[in-house]
Amino acid sequence: MNDGKPNWWSRPSTPPEAARIPTPSPAEEGDFPLQAPDPAESAVPEPAAEAPAAPTVDMTKEPAAAEPTPSEPAHAVPAPAVTAAEPVPAPETRAAAPAPAAPRPLHEPDEYRTPPYGEPGPWAPAPPVQHPAAPVPPPQAAVPPQGAVPPPQGPVPPHAWGQYDPWGAGPGAVPPPPRKKSRRGLALVGALAFALLTGVIGGGVGAYVERNGGIGTVELPQAEAGSADRAPDSVAGIAAGALPGVVTLHVSGGGSAGTGTGFVLDNRGHILTNNHVVDAAATSGDITVTFSSGETASAKLIGKDTGYDLAVVQVTGVRGLKPLPLGNSDDVRVGDPVVAIGAPFDLSNTVTSGIISAKERPITAGGEKGDGSDISYVDALQTDAPINPGNSGGPLLDGKGRVIGINSAIRAAGGSGEGDGGSGGQAGSIGLGFAIPVNQGKRVAEELINTGKATHPVIGVSLDMQFNGDGARVGDKGKDGTPSVTPDGPAAKAGLRPGDVITKVDGQRVHNGEELIVKIRAHRPGDALALTLTRDGRELTRTVTLGSAQGT
């Protein structure tokens, strides 16, 4: 019946099948009642000669899988299965038999009703396109009862198509083909395994190389042999030229011993050093000289001077001596490069270098005796070249390898004295070293070699060493009550008086009595000095010609 309402059949039937499907009566409009079989008809078998009975549609059972015919589209839903258990009489027989009374529907027709269970509804999605898989044998038709004529069988297609079931895979559904294993995944796994293996091997090799320093024989790179010559004005060149003329002294006597340094003055074997180096052997003792070549020789004391802290010893029977050339300390300027050679802490032939840090630095050293007789006054050259105990008496060389000073003292951290001890003291260099200017050392050495004694320049006054003002004050009384200004002495002749305060020497400021002594001893006897002094609040200038006194 076509009244414009939706048709719930899953697909249109072909003309032969449409003729076999009974048309619902008007009373059954909009409903799907099941047709009850006639007991009389089912009990009497039909003759075999009659035409085959048209199958009825069983709407209560789940439709079986049907093979699509070439005239039907592949995506159409199969028609309900035809059962052989309920034979339908031939058209002639159906006309003769009385029609059964149609049962009354239990409810009014619903134009939006749902189809019977098992039939696809209007909202069922379209079946997916299924490609033929492996050949599937045709389904076996049910065996009809005795006397029933089986329905005609159409030609079997070469490939079976599975039935679409929206609620699950039916018995005729074709399983999807198995997915092939991806070779890309296998390649990725192999690559990861290879990377892991190489990482482990590389880590092991790296750890072995790190712990053992490599694999195989070690051959270190090295520069080719070059020339051993150095520029004469380089530190190496200066040291190479000066070392043969530098010696190490070992002194013992008087219950003490010490180590120091000296340098050769001439071919007669005279060696200049500090007085505090050889003081232990002043009366009796042994002095051993060791040259840079390792040869040793005994030495004797020629002369010494406590006020200048200088001494001369001499070796005999030694050939091939290398005297060091002497420079001029008056030409030295602050910042000039210098080289120091000595035996700090008995380490012979030690070379250090630095610069001239200051000139005319007044220092005092010694004073261990307590009476002031062993105090030395030096108008020193200051250097930052490292000088340590054992360097005392060694040469301080300029850029041309000439001696410009005699290393004598250091300022140690936390200490108040300048002497390096020479006897194994533990004071170390902090970059404050002091050397006696070679001009002063040359004069004193010549006097010691020629006379065994050195002369000191004097002005003939006694100074008040307790004066706290600025300058050097002439005392009121001398030692043992003698006059503070020596009668007919250099100061008396210049007009100096007790109580005068000397503030300058040749224009250079002096702040105390020690600095005045240092400035005077930096000159020779007979030199004339201009002294600036204050008297009763007035500033005066007096010229003094230095006298001479015998040193000790």
Order of alpha helices (4+ residues) and beta strands (2+ residues): alpha-alpha-alpha-alpha-alpha-beta-beta-beta-alpha-beta-beta-beta-beta-beta-beta-beta-beta-beta-alpha-beta-beta-alpha-beta-beta-alpha-beta-beta-beta
